[in-house]
Amino acid sequence: MIDQKQLGQAAKSYIDELILPSDPFFPLWNRENFIFRKKPKWNYIDGCMMTALLMLYERYGDERLFTYAENFISAYLDSSGNIPTLNFEDHNLDNINGGKNLLRLYRLTNKDIYMTAAEKLVKGQLAQQPRLKCGNFWHKKIYPNQIWIDGTYMVLPFMAEYGKITNNSDMIDDVCMQIENIRSIMRDSDTGLYYHGYDESRYNEWADPETGLSKEFWLRAMGWMCAALADLSEILPEKIIFRDMLFDLLRSLSVLTLPDGMLMQLPQYPELKDNYPETSGTLLFAYSALKAENLGLVDGTIGDYGKKALGTVAEKYISFDLDGKPVLRNICLMAGLGIGRNGSIEYYLSEKKTENDAKGIAPFLMAYNELIR
């Protein structure tokens, strides 16, 4: 039985002790900025946290959450709706993730500045984003001719909602085309899992010379994809492809959950030495499973897997320090493909683990929101 009181206590503690006290330019949850001493700029990590806060605001009506999220996002905009710290020439899909919060703020406030900023993401970056021959976006300028399934969450729900708001059917068709290509190219027919990356040029060392696919199935990348499909299913419920792919991927991951509901960093190797239960990917799975159940897209069995995963994270992987502040452990800080990142088993298991990063906290709050929904 999931302990909703325990979950609620952890969620409240994160909001009161870590999120609301954070300076928008030095948020306590952005561990990459602290570890690598990055200058503050518009980024997908902070975007994920604002998404979670705005979801909770719409559920509870806590004005503190709305005020904080609006102030945080506005701190990165100028009076004309520009995002000065964002360089469109990077052609980085991660930078589009925060656009969904601009659309949500526009819906909640009717302030034109948020739609103007969203339009700049579309016209300033997406309209010029390089594409593979198959039609999908490059993941980033520095990763030419590559699809990473992480990018499904970063860009496609924003495009779908923007297309819906502006009656842009071509953009919605583009979303469907890109997701269909990912299913066709990157899904493993034996397991139903998705490879992390695809290199159309077959140039990079991590890419199979025949298929162009990377070697392994990385949990968080599939978690991002689950969350993208869940959100797309809500935004465009008439598009059957999203819910079909979501059900298929959730079912495939459910088979690989441990007895306690957790998923491993490399979920297909549960017995492998140094493999470990990874919380951010498990929480993205939980969010997606619970949302799919709430939308009536799956039966209660899939939802039960999500509840079990969320409950186990709260019970085993969230503790409280001496000051009573929550600590979420076993978060993979980052992983990718490229120079020094060859996509091998050894590589994924060598990446640093961290605590209290938004890539884990935000999905925790999102999953909790779906639980109480």
Sequence and secondary structure as in RCSB ss.txt:
>XXXX:A:sequence
MIDQKQLGQAAKSYIDELILPSDPFFPLWNRENFIFRKKPKWNYIDGCMMTALLMLYERYGDERLFTYAENFISA
YLDSSGNIPTLNFEDHNLDNINGGKNLLRLYRLTNKDIYMTAAEKLVKGQLAQQPRLKCGNFWHKKIYPNQIWID
GTYMVLPFMAEYGKITNNSDMIDDVCMQIENIRSIMRDSDTGLYYHGYDESRYNEWADPETGLSKEFWLRAMGWM
CAALADLSEILPEKIIFRDMLFDLLRSLSVLTLPDGMLMQLPQYPELKDNYPETSGTLLFAYSALKAENLGLVDG
TIGDYGKKALGTVAEKYISFDLDGKPVLRNICLMAGLGIGRNGSIEYYLSEKKTENDAKGIAPFLMAYNELIR
>XXXX:A:secstr
   HHHHHHHHHHIIIIIITTSBTTB TT HHHHHHT      HHHHHHHHHHHHHHHHH  HHHHHHHHHHHHT
T  TTS  TT  GGG  GGGGTTHHHHHHHHHHH  HHHHHHHHHHHHHTGGG  B TTS B SBTTBTTEEETT
HHHHHHHHHHHHHHHTT HHHHHHHHHHHHHHHHHHB TTT  B SEEETT  STTS TTT B S   HHHHHHH
HHHHHHHHHH TT HHHHHHHHHHHHHHHTT  TTS  BSSTT TTSTT  B HHHHHHHHHHHHHHHHTTSS H
HHHHHHHHHHHHIIIIIEEE TTS EEE  EE     BTTB   HHHHHHS EESS HHHHHHHHHHHHHHH 
